[in-house]
Amino acid sequence: MSDTQGHKDMALLRNAAIFVGWIAGLILIAGLTWFLTEPARNRFLLKAVNQVLEQYGDSRRLELPVSPGTLKAGVSKMGSWYTMTELPEGSRAFIFTFIGDGSFFPCAALVAPGGKVEEFLPLNSQGQRMMKRISPEILKLYAWRIEGAGS
């Protein structure tokens, strides 16, 4: 093998290592940012949902974020869990994005102490209109996934 070919191989290897290092660094920075901003994101979501509930004249309010470690195995983690006022002890609210008829809207699922979804609360006017058109089977599918029955 010629000396020139060896330099080309080393340059290619060095460039690949630099590229992989950049990607790893970006992933590390994104992960740290996501982890370190969790308290701020939880406060922002809590405040926004409580404002919507107040606008709708609903007396219930989100209270505290629920630690993922306290959730039973299998329940959905594709949203945020909160305790809620004016519900029986052990009830929780699951805040997530509902996808129906090609539209996305924020929604809360109220979950009883036994783990069953009791009610879906759309959190914007579009969601309220869409909820009326969504079939009961789709709602059951969402409830099934939130409850962890699909695990």
C-alpha positions in Angstrom: 0.0 0.0 0.0 1.4 3.4 -0.9 2.1 6.1 1.6 -0.5 8.4 -0.1 -3.2 5.8 0.3 -2.4 5.4 4.0 -2.8 9.2 4.5 -6.1 9.2 2.6 -7.4 6.3 4.8 -6.2 8.1 8.0 -7.9 11.4 6.8 -11.1 9.5 6.1 -11.0 7.8 9.5 -10.3 11.1 11.3 -13.2 12.9 9.4 -15.5 10.0 10.4 -14.4 10.2 14.0 -15.0 14.0 14.1 -18.5 13.6 12.5 -19.4 10.9 15.1 -18.1 13.1 17.9 -20.2 16.0 16.7 -23.4 13.9 16.6 -22.7 12.4 20.0 -22.1 15.9 21.4 -25.3 17.2 20.0 -27.3 14.2 21.4 -25.6 14.7 24.8 -26.5 18.4 24.8 -30.1 17.8 23.8 -30.5 15.1 26.4 -29.0 17.3 29.2 -31.2 20.2 28.1 -34.4 18.0 28.1 -33.5 16.6 31.5 -32.5 19.9 33.2 -35.5 21.8 31.9 -38.1 19.2 33.2 -39.2 21.3 36.2 -39.7 24.4 34.1 -41.7 22.4 31.5 -43.8 20.8 34.2 -44.6 24.3 35.7 -45.4 25.7 32.3 -47.8 22.8 31.4 -49.5 22.9 34.8 -50.1 26.7 34.5 -51.4 26.4 30.9 -53.8 23.5 31.6 -55.1 25.2 34.7 -55.8 28.4 32.7 -57.8 26.4 30.2 -59.8 24.7 32.9 -60.5 28.1 34.5 -61.7 29.5 31.1 -64.0 26.5 30.7 -65.4 27.1 34.3 -64.1 23.7 35.5 -63.2 23.8 39.2 -60.7 21.0 38.9 -57.0 22.0 38.7 -53.7 20.2 38.1 -51.8 20.0 41.3 -48.4 18.3 41.2 -46.4 16.4 38.6 -46.3 12.6 39.2 -42.8 11.1 39.4 -42.4 8.4 36.7 -41.0 6.1 39.4 -44.4 6.0 41.1 -46.4 5.0 38.0 -47.3 1.3 37.6 -45.5 -0.5 34.9 -47.0 -0.3 31.5 -48.9 3.0 31.8 -48.3 5.4 29.0 -45.3 7.7 29.3 -46.1 9.6 26.1 -47.4 12.5 28.0 -47.3 14.0 31.5 -49.0 12.7 34.7 -50.3 15.1 37.4 -52.3 14.8 40.5 -55.5 16.8 40.4 -57.7 18.7 42.9 -61.4 17.8 43.4 -60.9 14.2 42.4 -60.8 11.2 44.7 -57.5 10.4 46.4 -55.2 8.6 44.0 -56.8 10.0 40.9 -54.5 11.4 38.2 -54.6 13.4 35.1 -52.7 12.4 32.0 -51.9 15.3 29.6 -51.1 14.2 26.1 -51.6 15.1 22.4 -54.7 13.4 20.9 -54.6 12.7 17.2 -58.0 12.4 15.6 -59.1 12.8 11.9 -55.7 14.1 11.0 -55.7 16.8 13.7 -53.6 17.2 16.8 -55.0 18.7 19.9 -54.0 18.8 23.6 -56.1 16.6 25.9 -56.3 15.4 29.5 -57.4 12.0 30.5 -58.8 11.7 34.0 -57.7 8.4 35.5 -59.4 6.9 38.6 -57.4 5.5 41.5 -57.9 2.0 40.1 -56.1 3.0 36.9 -59.2 3.3 34.6 -59.7 6.3 32.3 -62.9 7.9 33.3 -63.1 11.0 31.1 -61.3 12.8 28.3 -61.0 16.6 28.5 -60.0 18.4 25.3 -57.9 21.4 26.1 -58.8 23.7 23.3 -61.9 24.6 21.2 -60.7 22.5 18.2 -60.4 19.5 20.5 -63.9 20.0 21.8 -65.3 20.0 18.3 -63.2 17.0 17.3 -64.1 14.9 20.4 -67.7 14.9 19.3 -66.7 13.2 16.0 -64.3 10.6 17.4 -65.7 7.1 17.5 -66.1 5.3 20.9 -63.7 2.6 19.6 -60.9 5.2 19.1 -61.5 6.5 22.7 -61.4 3.0 24.0 -58.1 2.5 22.2 -56.6 5.6 23.8 -57.9 4.6 27.2 -56.5 1.1 26.8 -53.0 2.5 26.0 -53.1 5.1 28.8 -54.1 2.5 31.3 -51.2 0.3 30.3 -53.4 -2.6 29.1 -51.4 -2.7 25.9 -48.1 -3.6 27.6 
